[in-house]
Amino acid sequence: RAGSQLLRFRFFRKECREFLESGLKISQRLGTEDIETFHLLNLGTFLNSIFKYEDAKGYLDQAAQLAEKHSMFQVECQVLNELATYYLARKKPDEAIQSLLKKQNLERINSFEIETETSWARLGLAYEQKNQFENAINSLKEGLQKVKETGNGVCIRIIFKHLGSCY
């Protein structure tokens, strides 16, 4: 997963997408659905990062189905987090909230945390889109606590910006 994030720094967008799609095709030919799930997630994440949201959504939906089928709960949480990015970009805060709350429930049931600071930040942004500023502030504050643990500088900047906006 980390390697896929670095590809965009090494390759141009088109090359990076082709590389990720090649990995997906190989995993499909080999019939390794667990590996295919990771490739679908990586493609969805990459496409979200270059604002190709509709393309990303298709890959993320497929990844969510496979992750659920194979009980890959941590991967499913990552997919739900990326789906929230898609929903926020498309101004669908209810769907983003639903996705993030499902992610939090999976984490609670399975006793792990995946990218919690970004999840709380996205939840705050979704509530902000709905003009539910009290909920947005509470979510962003929770995200602020988590971001202090991880040191995610980009996330803390976003949280402060939106906290100020909500106040």
DSSP file (Angstrom, degrees, kcal/mol; ACC not computed):
  #  RESIDUE AA STRUCTURE BP1 BP2  ACC     N-H-->O    O-->H-N    N-H-->O    O-->H-N    TCO  KAPPA ALPHA  PHI   PSI    X-CA   Y-CA   Z-CA
    1    1 A R     >        0   0    0      0, 0.0     4,-1.3     0, 0.0     0, 0.0   0.000 360.0 360.0 360.0 -43.4    0.0    0.0    0.0
    2    2 A A  H  >  +     0   0    0      1,-0.2     4,-1.3     2,-0.2     3,-0.3   0.904 360.0  54.8 -64.1 -40.0    2.8    2.4    0.8
    3    3 A G  H  > S+     0   0    0      1,-0.2     4,-1.2     2,-0.2     3,-0.3   0.876 103.5  55.0 -60.6 -37.8    4.6    1.6   -2.4
    4    4 A S  H  > S+     0   0    0      1,-0.2     4,-0.6     2,-0.2    -1,-0.2   0.845 104.7  54.3 -66.2 -31.1    1.5    2.5   -4.4
    5    5 A Q  H  < S+     0   0    0     -4,-1.3     3,-0.3    -3,-0.3    -1,-0.2   0.820 108.2  49.9 -69.1 -30.2    1.4    5.9   -2.7
    6    6 A L  H >X S+     0   0    0     -4,-1.3     3,-1.6    -3,-0.3     4,-0.9   0.701  90.3  80.2 -81.8 -19.9    5.0    6.5   -3.9
    7    7 A L  H >X S+     0   0    0     -4,-1.2     4,-2.8     1,-0.3     3,-0.9   0.863  85.0  59.8 -56.2 -38.1    4.4    5.6   -7.5
    8    8 A R  H 3< S+     0   0    0     -4,-0.6    -1,-0.3    -3,-0.3    -2,-0.1   0.701 102.8  52.9 -68.9 -16.1    2.9    8.9   -8.3
    9    9 A F  H <4 S+     0   0    0     -3,-1.6    -1,-0.3    -4,-0.2    -2,-0.2   0.704 116.0  39.8 -85.3 -20.9    6.1   10.6   -7.3
   10   10 A R  H << S+     0   0    0     -3,-0.9     2,-0.3    -4,-0.9    -2,-0.2   0.800 119.1  38.8 -94.3 -35.7    8.1    8.3   -9.6
   11   11 A F  S  < S-     0   0    0     -4,-2.8     2,-0.1    -5,-0.2    -1,-0.0  -0.748  83.7-104.2-117.1 160.1    5.8    8.2  -12.7
   12   12 A F     >  -     0   0    0     -2,-0.3     4,-2.8     1,-0.1     5,-0.2  -0.398  48.6 -98.8 -70.9 162.5    3.5   10.5  -14.6
   13   13 A R  H  > S+     0   0    0      1,-0.2     4,-2.8     2,-0.2     5,-0.2   0.898 123.0  49.0 -53.2 -47.6   -0.2   10.0  -13.9
   14   14 A K  H  > S+     0   0    0      1,-0.2     4,-2.4     2,-0.2    -1,-0.2   0.920 113.6  46.3 -62.3 -44.1   -0.8    7.9  -17.0
   15   15 A E  H  > S+     0   0    0      2,-0.2     4,-2.4     1,-0.2    -1,-0.2   0.906 112.5  50.7 -63.7 -41.6    2.2    5.6  -16.3
   16   16 A C  H  X S+     0   0    0     -4,-2.8     4,-2.5     2,-0.2    -2,-0.2   0.933 110.9  47.8 -63.0 -46.6    1.2    5.3  -12.7
   17   17 A R  H  X S+     0   0    0     -4,-2.8     4,-2.8    -5,-0.2     5,-0.2   0.919 111.9  50.3 -61.2 -43.8   -2.4    4.3  -13.6
   18   18 A E  H  X S+     0   0    0     -4,-2.4     4,-2.1    -5,-0.2    -1,-0.2   0.893 110.3  50.5 -61.7 -40.1   -1.1    1.8  -16.2
   19   19 A F  H  X S+     0   0    0     -4,-2.4     4,-1.8     2,-0.2    -2,-0.2   0.931 113.0  45.0 -63.2 -46.8    1.2    0.3  -13.6
   20   20 A L  H  X S+     0   0    0     -4,-2.5     4,-1.8     1,-0.2    -2,-0.2   0.892 112.8  50.9 -65.9 -40.0   -1.6   -0.1  -11.1
   21   21 A E  H  X S+     0   0    0     -4,-2.8     4,-2.5     2,-0.2    -1,-0.2   0.852 106.8  55.4 -66.5 -33.8   -4.0   -1.5  -13.6
   22   22 A S  H  X S+     0   0    0     -4,-2.1     4,-2.4    -5,-0.2    -1,-0.2   0.925 106.6  50.0 -63.2 -44.0   -1.4   -4.0  -14.7
   23   23 A G  H  X S+     0   0    0     -4,-1.8     4,-2.2     1,-0.2    -1,-0.2   0.889 110.7  50.5 -60.0 -39.7   -1.1   -5.3  -11.2
   24   24 A L  H  X S+     0   0    0     -4,-1.8     4,-2.2     2,-0.2    -2,-0.2   0.932 109.9  49.1 -63.7 -46.9   -4.9   -5.6  -11.0
   25   25 A K  H  X S+     0   0    0     -4,-2.5     4,-2.4     1,-0.2    -2,-0.2   0.893 110.8  50.5 -61.7 -40.4   -5.1   -7.6  -14.3
   26   26 A I  H  X S+     0   0    0     -4,-2.4     4,-2.3     1,-0.2    -1,-0.2   0.930 110.3  48.7 -64.6 -44.9   -2.3  -10.0  -13.1
   27   27 A S  H  X>S+     0   0    0     -4,-2.2     5,-2.0     1,-0.2     4,-0.7   0.869 111.7  50.7 -64.7 -34.0   -4.1  -10.6   -9.8
   28   28 A Q  H ><5S+     0   0    0     -4,-2.2     3,-0.5     2,-0.2    -1,-0.2   0.914 110.2  49.1 -67.7 -42.0   -7.4  -11.2  -11.7
   29   29 A R  H 3<5S+     0   0    0     -4,-2.4    -2,-0.2     1,-0.2    -1,-0.2   0.873 112.4  48.0 -64.1 -36.7   -5.7  -13.7  -14.0
   30   30 A L  H 3<5S-     0   0    0     -4,-2.3    -1,-0.2    -5,-0.2    -2,-0.2   0.624 108.9-127.2 -78.9 -12.7   -4.1  -15.5  -11.1
   31   31 A G  T <<5 +     0   0    0     -4,-0.7     2,-1.2    -3,-0.5    -3,-0.2   0.776  58.3 146.5  72.7  26.2   -7.4  -15.6   -9.3
   32   32 A T     >< +     0   0    0     -5,-2.0     4,-2.6     1,-0.2     3,-0.3  -0.722  19.5 175.8 -97.7  85.9   -6.0  -14.1   -6.1
   33   33 A E  H  > S+     0   0    0     -2,-1.2     4,-2.1     1,-0.2    -1,-0.2   0.816  76.1  58.4 -63.6 -31.4   -9.0  -12.1   -4.9
   34   34 A D  H  > S+     0   0    0      2,-0.2     4,-1.1     1,-0.2    -1,-0.2   0.929 111.9  40.5 -64.9 -42.7   -7.3  -11.0   -1.7
   35   35 A I  H  > S+     0   0    0     -3,-0.3     4,-2.0     1,-0.2    -2,-0.2   0.878 111.3  58.0 -70.7 -37.8   -4.4   -9.4   -3.7
   36   36 A E  H  X S+     0   0    0     -4,-2.6     4,-2.7     1,-0.2    -2,-0.2   0.876 100.4  58.4 -57.4 -38.3   -7.0   -8.1   -6.3
   37   37 A T  H  X S+     0   0    0     -4,-2.1     4,-2.3     1,-0.2    -1,-0.2   0.908 105.8  48.1 -59.1 -43.7   -8.7   -6.3   -3.4
   38   38 A F  H  X S+     0   0    0     -4,-1.1     4,-2.9     2,-0.2    -1,-0.2   0.907 111.4  50.1 -64.4 -41.8   -5.5   -4.4   -2.6
   39   39 A H  H  X S+     0   0    0     -4,-2.0     4,-2.5     2,-0.2    -2,-0.2   0.904 110.5  49.6 -64.5 -40.4   -5.0   -3.4   -6.2
   40   40 A L  H  X S+     0   0    0     -4,-2.7     4,-2.5     2,-0.2    -2,-0.2   0.920 112.5  47.9 -63.0 -43.5   -8.5   -2.1   -6.5
   41   41 A L  H  X S+     0   0    0     -4,-2.3     4,-2.8    -5,-0.2    -2,-0.2   0.929 111.8  49.5 -61.9 -46.1   -8.0   -0.1   -3.3
   42   42 A N  H  X S+     0   0    0     -4,-2.9     4,-2.6     1,-0.2    -2,-0.2   0.902 112.0  48.1 -62.1 -41.3   -4.7    1.3   -4.6
   43   43 A L  H  X S+     0   0    0     -4,-2.5     4,-2.8     2,-0.2     5,-0.2   0.929 112.6  48.5 -64.2 -44.9   -6.3    2.3   -7.9
   44   44 A G  H  X S+     0   0    0     -4,-2.5     4,-2.3     2,-0.2    -2,-0.2   0.908 112.8  47.9 -61.4 -42.5   -9.2    3.9   -6.2
   45   45 A T  H  X S+     0   0    0     -4,-2.8     4,-2.0     2,-0.2    -2,-0.2   0.928 113.0  48.2 -63.6 -46.0   -7.0    5.8   -3.8
   46   46 A F  H  X S+     0   0    0     -4,-2.6     4,-1.1    -5,-0.2    -2,-0.2   0.933 112.4  48.0 -60.3 -47.2   -4.7    7.0   -6.7
   47   47 A L  H  <>S+     0   0    0     -4,-2.8     5,-2.9     1,-0.2     3,-0.4   0.866 109.7  52.7 -66.4 -35.9   -7.7    8.1   -8.8
   48   48 A N  H ><5S+     0   0    0     -4,-2.3     3,-1.5    -5,-0.2    -1,-0.2   0.908 106.1  55.5 -59.8 -40.9   -9.2   10.0   -5.8
   49   49 A S  H 3<5S+     0   0    0     -4,-2.0    -1,-0.2     1,-0.3    -2,-0.2   0.737 110.8  43.3 -68.6 -22.3   -5.8   11.7   -5.4
   50   50 A I  T 3<5S-     0   0    0     -4,-1.1    -1,-0.3    -3,-0.4    -2,-0.2   0.170 118.7-109.4-108.3  17.6   -5.9   13.0   -9.1
   51   51 A F  T < 5S+     0   0    0     -3,-1.5     2,-0.9     1,-0.2    -3,-0.2   0.744  76.3 134.7  66.1  27.8   -9.6   13.9   -8.9
   52   52 A K     >< +     0   0    0     -5,-2.9     4,-2.3     1,-0.2    -1,-0.2  -0.576  24.9 161.5 -98.6  65.7  -10.9   11.1  -11.2
   53   53 A Y  H  >  +     0   0    0     -2,-0.9     4,-2.6     1,-0.2    -1,-0.2   0.852  62.9  52.0 -63.7 -41.3  -13.7   10.5   -8.7
   54   54 A E  H  > S+     0   0    0      1,-0.2     4,-1.4     2,-0.2    -1,-0.2   0.913 112.9  46.0 -65.3 -40.7  -16.1    8.5  -10.9
   55   55 A D  H  > S+     0   0    0      1,-0.2     4,-1.5     2,-0.2    -1,-0.2   0.915 112.4  52.0 -64.0 -42.0  -13.3    6.1  -12.0
   56   56 A A  H  X S+     0   0    0     -4,-2.3     4,-2.8     1,-0.2     5,-0.2   0.903 103.0  58.8 -60.6 -42.7  -12.2    5.8   -8.4
   57   57 A K  H  X S+     0   0    0     -4,-2.6     4,-2.6     1,-0.2    -1,-0.2   0.895 103.1  51.9 -57.4 -43.7  -15.7    5.0   -7.2
   58   58 A G  H  X S+     0   0    0     -4,-1.4     4,-1.8     1,-0.2    -1,-0.2   0.928 113.1  43.9 -60.3 -45.9  -16.0    1.9   -9.5
   59   59 A Y  H  X S+     0   0    0     -4,-1.5     4,-2.4     1,-0.2    -2,-0.2   0.903 114.0  50.5 -65.9 -40.9  -12.7    0.5   -8.2
   60   60 A L  H  X S+     0   0    0     -4,-2.8     4,-2.5     2,-0.2    -2,-0.2   0.883 107.9  52.5 -67.7 -37.5  -13.5    1.2   -4.6
   61   61 A D  H  X S+     0   0    0     -4,-2.6     4,-2.0    -5,-0.2    -1,-0.2   0.918 111.4  47.2 -62.5 -42.3  -17.0   -0.4   -4.8
   62   62 A Q  H  X S+     0   0    0     -4,-1.8     4,-2.3    -5,-0.2    -2,-0.2   0.912 111.9  50.3 -63.9 -42.0  -15.3   -3.6   -6.2
   63   63 A A  H  X S+     0   0    0     -4,-2.4     4,-2.8     1,-0.2     5,-0.2   0.899 108.6  52.5 -63.1 -40.4  -12.7   -3.5   -3.4
   64   64 A A  H  X S+     0   0    0     -4,-2.5     4,-2.2     2,-0.2    -1,-0.2   0.906 109.4  49.3 -62.4 -41.7  -15.4   -3.1   -0.8
   65   65 A Q  H  X S+     0   0    0     -4,-2.0     4,-2.4     2,-0.2    -2,-0.2   0.931 114.6  43.6 -63.9 -46.1  -17.3   -6.1   -2.1
   66   66 A L  H  X S+     0   0    0     -4,-2.3     4,-2.2     2,-0.2    -2,-0.2   0.901 112.7  52.0 -67.7 -40.5  -14.2   -8.3   -2.2
   67   67 A A  H  <>S+     0   0    0     -4,-2.8     5,-2.9     1,-0.2     4,-0.2   0.911 113.3  44.8 -62.8 -41.4  -13.0   -7.1    1.2
   68   68 A E  H ><5S+     0   0    0     -4,-2.2     3,-1.1    -5,-0.2    -1,-0.2   0.915 111.5  53.4 -67.7 -42.1  -16.3   -7.9    2.8
   69   69 A K  H 3<5S+     0   0    0     -4,-2.4    -2,-0.2     1,-0.2    -1,-0.2   0.873 117.0  37.4 -58.9 -39.2  -16.5  -11.3    1.0
   70   70 A H  T 3<5S-     0   0    0     -4,-2.2    -1,-0.2    -5,-0.1    -2,-0.2   0.245 110.6-117.6-100.1  11.7  -13.1  -12.3    2.4
   71   71 A S  T < 5 +     0   0    0     -3,-1.1     2,-1.4    -4,-0.2    -3,-0.2   0.877  56.0 158.4  53.3  42.2  -13.5  -10.7    5.8
   72   72 A M     >< +     0   0    0     -5,-2.9     4,-2.6    -6,-0.2    -1,-0.2  -0.644  10.3 171.6 -92.7  75.9  -10.6   -8.4    5.2
   73   73 A F  H  > S+     0   0    0     -2,-1.4     4,-2.0     1,-0.2    -1,-0.2   0.845  70.3  50.8 -63.6 -39.0  -11.9   -5.9    7.8
   74   74 A Q  H  > S+     0   0    0      2,-0.2     4,-1.8     1,-0.2    -1,-0.2   0.908 113.4  46.0 -66.3 -40.4   -8.8   -3.6    7.8
   75   75 A V  H  > S+     0   0    0      2,-0.2     4,-2.5     1,-0.2    -2,-0.2   0.902 109.7  54.9 -67.2 -40.7   -8.9   -3.3    4.1
   76   76 A E  H  X S+     0   0    0     -4,-2.6     4,-2.6     1,-0.2    -2,-0.2   0.887 106.5  52.0 -59.6 -38.5  -12.6   -2.7    4.2
   77   77 A C  H  X S+     0   0    0     -4,-2.0     4,-2.1     2,-0.2    -1,-0.2   0.903 108.8  49.7 -64.3 -41.1  -12.0    0.2    6.6
   78   78 A Q  H  X S+     0   0    0     -4,-1.8     4,-2.0     2,-0.2    -2,-0.2   0.903 111.4  49.7 -63.9 -40.0   -9.5    1.7    4.2
   79   79 A V  H  X S+     0   0    0     -4,-2.5     4,-2.8     2,-0.2    -2,-0.2   0.928 109.3  50.9 -63.9 -45.0  -12.0    1.4    1.4
   80   80 A L  H  X S+     0   0    0     -4,-2.6     4,-1.7     1,-0.2    -1,-0.2   0.875 108.8  52.3 -61.4 -37.1  -14.7    3.0    3.4
   81   81 A N  H  X S+     0   0    0     -4,-2.1     4,-1.2     2,-0.2    -1,-0.2   0.909 111.8  45.8 -63.7 -42.9  -12.3    5.9    4.3
   82   82 A E  H  X S+     0   0    0     -4,-2.0     4,-1.8     1,-0.2    -2,-0.2   0.858 108.5  55.9 -69.6 -35.6  -11.6    6.4    0.5
   83   83 A L  H  X S+     0   0    0     -4,-2.8     4,-2.7     1,-0.2    -1,-0.2   0.873 102.2  57.4 -63.0 -35.3  -15.3    6.2   -0.3
   84   84 A A  H  X S+     0   0    0     -4,-1.7     4,-2.6     2,-0.2    -1,-0.2   0.888 103.2  53.6 -61.7 -38.0  -15.9    9.0    2.1
   85   85 A T  H  X S+     0   0    0     -4,-1.2     4,-2.2     2,-0.2    -1,-0.2   0.930 109.5  48.4 -59.9 -45.6  -13.4   11.1    0.1
   86   86 A Y  H  X S+     0   0    0     -4,-1.8     4,-1.7     1,-0.2    -2,-0.2   0.947 112.2  48.0 -58.9 -49.9  -15.4   10.4   -3.0
   87   87 A Y  H  <>S+     0   0    0     -4,-2.7     5,-3.0     1,-0.2    -2,-0.2   0.880 110.8  51.0 -62.7 -38.9  -18.7   11.3   -1.3
   88   88 A L  H ><5S+     0   0    0     -4,-2.6     3,-1.3     1,-0.2    -1,-0.2   0.914 109.4  50.4 -64.3 -41.5  -17.3   14.5    0.1
   89   89 A A  H 3<5S+     0   0    0     -4,-2.2    -1,-0.2     1,-0.3    -2,-0.2   0.821 112.0  48.0 -65.2 -30.2  -16.0   15.5   -3.4
   90   90 A R  T 3<5S-     0   0    0     -4,-1.7    -1,-0.3    -5,-0.2    -2,-0.2   0.294 116.9-114.3 -93.3   8.6  -19.5   14.8   -4.9
   91   91 A K  T < 5S+     0   0    0     -3,-1.3    -3,-0.2     1,-0.2     3,-0.1   0.921  73.0 135.5  57.5  48.6  -21.2   16.8   -2.1
   92   92 A K     >< +     0   0    0     -5,-3.0     4,-1.9    -8,-0.1     3,-0.3  -0.649  18.7 164.4-121.4  71.5  -22.9   13.7   -0.7
   93   93 A P  H  > S+     0   0    0      0, 0.0     4,-2.8     0, 0.0     5,-0.2   0.831  70.7  58.4 -63.9 -32.8  -22.4   14.2    3.1
   94   94 A D  H  > S+     0   0    0      1,-0.2     4,-2.4     2,-0.2     5,-0.1   0.921 108.9  45.3 -62.6 -42.1  -25.0   11.7    4.2
   95   95 A E  H  > S+     0   0    0     -3,-0.3     4,-2.5     2,-0.2    -1,-0.2   0.881 112.5  51.7 -67.5 -37.9  -23.2    8.9    2.3
   96   96 A A  H  X S+     0   0    0     -4,-1.9     4,-2.5     2,-0.2    -2,-0.2   0.927 111.1  47.5 -63.0 -44.7  -19.8   10.0    3.6
   97   97 A I  H  X S+     0   0    0     -4,-2.8     4,-2.7     1,-0.2     5,-0.3   0.927 111.9  50.0 -62.0 -45.6  -21.2   10.0    7.2
   98   98 A Q  H  X S+     0   0    0     -4,-2.4     4,-2.0    -5,-0.2    -1,-0.2   0.914 111.9  48.3 -59.7 -43.8  -22.7    6.5    6.7
   99   99 A S  H  X S+     0   0    0     -4,-2.5     4,-2.0     1,-0.2    -2,-0.2   0.918 114.1  45.6 -62.8 -44.9  -19.4    5.2    5.2
  100  100 A L  H  X S+     0   0    0     -4,-2.5     4,-2.5     2,-0.2    -2,-0.2   0.862 111.7  50.7 -71.5 -36.3  -17.3    6.6    8.1
  101  101 A L  H  X S+     0   0    0     -4,-2.7     4,-2.1     2,-0.2    -1,-0.2   0.879 109.8  51.2 -68.5 -36.3  -19.7    5.4   10.8
  102  102 A K  H  X S+     0   0    0     -4,-2.0     4,-2.3    -5,-0.3    -2,-0.2   0.907 110.0  50.9 -63.5 -40.9  -19.6    1.9    9.3
  103  103 A K  H  X S+     0   0    0     -4,-2.0     4,-2.4     1,-0.2    -2,-0.2   0.933 109.8  48.9 -60.9 -47.1  -15.8    2.2    9.3
  104  104 A Q  H  X S+     0   0    0     -4,-2.5     4,-2.4     1,-0.2    -1,-0.2   0.882 110.4  51.5 -61.8 -38.0  -15.8    3.2   13.0
  105  105 A N  H  X S+     0   0    0     -4,-2.1     4,-2.7     2,-0.2    -1,-0.2   0.919 109.3  49.5 -65.5 -43.7  -18.2    0.3   13.8
  106  106 A L  H  X S+     0   0    0     -4,-2.3     4,-2.2     1,-0.2    -2,-0.2   0.906 111.9  49.5 -60.3 -41.9  -15.9   -2.2   12.1
  107  107 A E  H  X>S+     0   0    0     -4,-2.4     5,-1.6     2,-0.2     4,-0.8   0.919 112.0  47.6 -63.2 -43.4  -12.9   -0.9   14.0
  108  108 A R  H ><5S+     0   0    0     -4,-2.4     3,-0.6     1,-0.2    -2,-0.2   0.930 113.4  47.2 -64.6 -45.9  -14.7   -1.1   17.3
  109  109 A I  H 3<5S+     0   0    0     -4,-2.7    -1,-0.2     1,-0.2    -2,-0.2   0.885 120.5  37.8 -62.6 -40.1  -16.0   -4.7   16.7
  110  110 A N  H 3<5S-     0   0    0     -4,-2.2    -1,-0.2    -5,-0.2    -2,-0.2   0.362 106.8-123.8 -99.2   5.0  -12.5   -5.9   15.5
  111  111 A S  T <<5S+     0   0    0     -4,-0.8     2,-0.3    -3,-0.6    -3,-0.2   0.908  70.2 103.5  56.0  53.4  -10.5   -3.9   18.0
  112  112 A F      < -     0   0    0     -5,-1.6     2,-0.4    -6,-0.1    -1,-0.2  -0.961  56.7-137.6-149.7 167.6   -8.2   -2.0   15.7
  113  113 A E        -     0   0    0     -2,-0.3     2,-0.4    -3,-0.1    -9,-0.0  -0.998  13.1-173.0-131.9 135.5   -7.8    1.5   14.2
  114  114 A I  S    S-     0   0    0     -2,-0.4     5,-0.1     1,-0.1    -7,-0.1  -0.984  72.7 -28.2-129.4 118.8   -7.0    2.5   10.6
  115  115 A E  S  > S+     0   0    0     -2,-0.4     4,-1.9     1,-0.1     3,-0.2   0.864  76.5 165.8  47.5  47.2   -6.3    6.1    9.6
  116  116 A T  H  >  +     0   0    0      1,-0.2     4,-2.6     2,-0.2     5,-0.2   0.841  66.3  58.5 -66.5 -33.2   -8.5    7.4   12.4
  117  117 A E  H  > S+     0   0    0      1,-0.2     4,-1.9    29,-0.2    -1,-0.2   0.915 109.7  43.5 -64.5 -40.2   -7.3   11.0   12.2
  118  118 A T  H  > S+     0   0    0     -3,-0.2     4,-2.7     2,-0.2    -1,-0.2   0.858 112.1  54.6 -72.2 -33.4   -8.3   11.3    8.5
  119  119 A S  H  X S+     0   0    0     -4,-1.9     4,-2.4     2,-0.2    -2,-0.2   0.937 110.1  45.1 -63.5 -46.0  -11.6    9.5    9.3
  120  120 A W  H  X S+     0   0    0     -4,-2.6     4,-2.4     2,-0.2    23,-0.2   0.896 113.3  51.1 -65.5 -39.1  -12.5   12.0   12.0
  121  121 A A  H  X S+     0   0    0     -4,-1.9     4,-2.2    -5,-0.2    -2,-0.2   0.936 111.8  46.8 -62.6 -45.3  -11.5   14.9    9.8
  122  122 A R  H  X S+     0   0    0     -4,-2.7     4,-2.3     2,-0.2    -2,-0.2   0.875 110.2  53.3 -65.1 -37.2  -13.6   13.6    6.9
  123  123 A L  H  X S+     0   0    0     -4,-2.4     4,-2.4     2,-0.2    -1,-0.2   0.921 109.2  49.4 -62.9 -42.6  -16.6   13.1    9.3
  124  124 A G  H  X S+     0   0    0     -4,-2.4     4,-2.3     1,-0.2    -2,-0.2   0.902 110.4  50.3 -61.3 -40.9  -16.2   16.7   10.4
  125  125 A L  H  X S+     0   0    0     -4,-2.2     4,-2.3     2,-0.2    -2,-0.2   0.880 109.0  52.0 -64.9 -38.1  -16.1   17.8    6.8
  126  126 A A  H  X S+     0   0    0     -4,-2.3     4,-1.3     2,-0.2    -2,-0.2   0.931 111.1  46.3 -65.1 -44.8  -19.3   15.8    6.1
  127  127 A Y  H  <>S+     0   0    0     -4,-2.4     5,-2.7     1,-0.2    -2,-0.2   0.880 110.5  54.5 -64.3 -36.2  -21.1   17.4    9.0
  128  128 A E  H ><5S+     0   0    0     -4,-2.3     3,-1.6     1,-0.2    -2,-0.2   0.912 104.3  53.9 -62.5 -41.8  -19.8   20.8    7.9
  129  129 A Q  H 3<5S+     0   0    0     -4,-2.3    -1,-0.2     1,-0.3    -2,-0.2   0.819 109.4  49.0 -60.7 -30.0  -21.3   20.2    4.4
  130  130 A K  T 3<5S-     0   0    0     -4,-1.3    -1,-0.3    -5,-0.1    -2,-0.2   0.404 115.4-118.6 -88.1   2.4  -24.6   19.5    6.1
  131  131 A N  T < 5S+     0   0    0     -3,-1.6     2,-1.0    -4,-0.2    -3,-0.2   0.782  71.5 137.3  61.6  29.2  -24.3   22.7    8.2
  132  132 A Q     >< +     0   0    0     -5,-2.7     4,-2.3     1,-0.2    -1,-0.2  -0.687  23.9 169.5-100.0  76.3  -24.4   20.6   11.4
  133  133 A F  H  >  +     0   0    0     -2,-1.0     4,-2.8     1,-0.2     5,-0.2   0.797  67.1  56.6 -67.9 -32.1  -21.6   22.6   12.9
  134  134 A E  H  > S+     0   0    0      2,-0.2     4,-2.2     1,-0.2    -1,-0.2   0.946 112.2  42.8 -64.0 -46.8  -21.8   21.2   16.5
  135  135 A N  H  > S+     0   0    0      2,-0.2     4,-2.4     1,-0.2    -2,-0.2   0.889 113.9  53.0 -63.9 -38.7  -21.3   17.7   15.2
  136  136 A A  H  X S+     0   0    0     -4,-2.3     4,-2.8     2,-0.2     5,-0.2   0.932 109.1  48.2 -62.0 -46.1  -18.6   19.0   12.8
  137  137 A I  H  X S+     0   0    0     -4,-2.8     4,-2.5     1,-0.2    -2,-0.2   0.917 111.9  49.3 -61.9 -44.6  -16.7   20.6   15.7
  138  138 A N  H  X S+     0   0    0     -4,-2.2     4,-1.9     2,-0.2    -1,-0.2   0.916 113.9  45.7 -62.1 -43.4  -16.9   17.5   17.9
  139  139 A S  H  X S+     0   0    0     -4,-2.4     4,-2.4     2,-0.2    -2,-0.2   0.915 113.2  49.3 -66.0 -42.9  -15.7   15.3   15.1
  140  140 A L  H  X S+     0   0    0     -4,-2.8     4,-2.2     1,-0.2    -2,-0.2   0.877 109.5  52.1 -65.5 -37.4  -12.9   17.7   14.1
  141  141 A K  H  X S+     0   0    0     -4,-2.5     4,-1.9     2,-0.2    -1,-0.2   0.899 109.5  49.4 -64.8 -39.8  -11.8   17.9   17.8
  142  142 A E  H  X S+     0   0    0     -4,-1.9     4,-2.0     1,-0.2    -2,-0.2   0.915 110.9  50.4 -63.6 -41.9  -11.6   14.1   18.0
  143  143 A G  H  X S+     0   0    0     -4,-2.4     4,-2.7     1,-0.2    -2,-0.2   0.870 106.2  56.0 -61.5 -37.2   -9.6   14.2   14.8
  144  144 A L  H  X S+     0   0    0     -4,-2.2     4,-1.5     2,-0.2    -1,-0.2   0.894 106.3  50.1 -63.0 -40.9   -7.3   16.7   16.3
  145  145 A Q  H  X S+     0   0    0     -4,-1.9     4,-0.8     1,-0.2    -1,-0.2   0.925 114.0  45.1 -61.9 -44.3   -6.6   14.4   19.3
  146  146 A K  H  X S+     0   0    0     -4,-2.0     4,-1.4     1,-0.2     3,-0.5   0.869 109.2  55.2 -68.3 -37.2   -5.8   11.5   16.9
  147  147 A V  H  X>S+     0   0    0     -4,-2.7     4,-2.8     1,-0.2     5,-0.7   0.808 100.1  60.2 -69.5 -27.9   -3.6   13.7   14.6
  148  148 A K  H  <5S+     0   0    0     -4,-1.5    -1,-0.2     1,-0.2    -2,-0.2   0.843 105.9  49.0 -65.1 -32.2   -1.5   14.7   17.6
  149  149 A E  H  <5S+     0   0    0     -4,-0.8    -2,-0.2    -3,-0.5    -1,-0.2   0.854 119.9  35.4 -72.9 -35.7   -0.7   11.0   18.1
  150  150 A T  H  <5S-     0   0    0     -4,-1.4    -2,-0.2     2,-0.1    -3,-0.2   0.729  94.5-135.1 -94.3 -24.0    0.2   10.4   14.4
  151  151 A G  T  <5 +     0   0    0     -4,-2.8     2,-1.2     1,-0.2    -3,-0.2   0.783  37.8 168.8  73.7  26.4    1.9   13.7   13.5
  152  152 A N     >< -     0   0    0     -5,-0.7     4,-2.2     1,-0.2    -1,-0.2  -0.610  13.0-173.0 -76.4  96.5    0.0   14.0   10.2
  153  153 A G  H  > S+     0   0    0     -2,-1.2     4,-1.8     1,-0.2    -1,-0.2   0.853  79.7  51.5 -63.5 -38.9    0.8   17.6    9.3
  154  154 A V  H  > S+     0   0    0      1,-0.2     4,-1.9     2,-0.2    -1,-0.2   0.924 111.4  48.2 -64.3 -43.9   -1.5   17.8    6.3
  155  155 A C  H  > S+     0   0    0      1,-0.2     4,-2.6     2,-0.2    -2,-0.2   0.895 109.0  52.4 -65.3 -40.9   -4.4   16.5    8.3
  156  156 A I  H  X S+     0   0    0     -4,-2.2     4,-2.5     1,-0.2    -1,-0.2   0.882 107.8  52.5 -65.2 -36.3   -3.9   18.9   11.2
  157  157 A R  H  X S+     0   0    0     -4,-1.8     4,-2.1     2,-0.2    -1,-0.2   0.926 111.3  46.5 -62.9 -44.1   -3.8   21.9    8.8
  158  158 A I  H  X S+     0   0    0     -4,-1.9     4,-2.4     2,-0.2     5,-0.2   0.911 111.8  51.3 -64.6 -43.2   -7.2   20.8    7.3
  159  159 A I  H  X S+     0   0    0     -4,-2.6     4,-2.6     1,-0.2     5,-0.2   0.938 111.0  46.9 -61.6 -47.7   -8.7   20.2   10.7
  160  160 A F  H  X S+     0   0    0     -4,-2.5     4,-2.4     1,-0.2    -1,-0.2   0.908 111.4  52.4 -61.4 -41.7   -7.6   23.7   12.0
  161  161 A K  H  X S+     0   0    0     -4,-2.1     4,-1.7    -5,-0.2    -1,-0.2   0.930 115.0  40.5 -58.6 -46.6   -8.9   25.3    8.8
  162  162 A H  H  X S+     0   0    0     -4,-2.4     4,-2.4     2,-0.2    -1,-0.2   0.808 110.5  57.1 -79.4 -28.3  -12.3   23.7    9.1
  163  163 A L  H  X S+     0   0    0     -4,-2.6     4,-2.3    -5,-0.2    -1,-0.2   0.940 109.3  47.6 -61.2 -45.5  -12.6   24.2   12.9
  164  164 A G  H  < S+     0   0    0     -4,-2.4    -2,-0.2     1,-0.2    -1,-0.2   0.901 111.6  50.3 -60.9 -41.1  -12.1   27.9   12.3
  165  165 A S  H  < S+     0   0    0     -4,-1.7    -1,-0.2    -5,-0.2    -2,-0.2   0.892 110.7  48.8 -64.1 -41.0  -14.7   27.8    9.6
  166  166 A C  H  <        0   0    0     -4,-2.4    -2,-0.2     1,-0.3    -1,-0.2   0.867 360.0 360.0 -70.0 -36.2  -17.2   26.0   11.8
  167  167 A Y     <        0   0    0     -4,-2.3    -1,-0.3    -5,-0.2    -2,-0.2   0.522 360.0 360.0 -69.3 360.0  -16.7   28.4   14.7
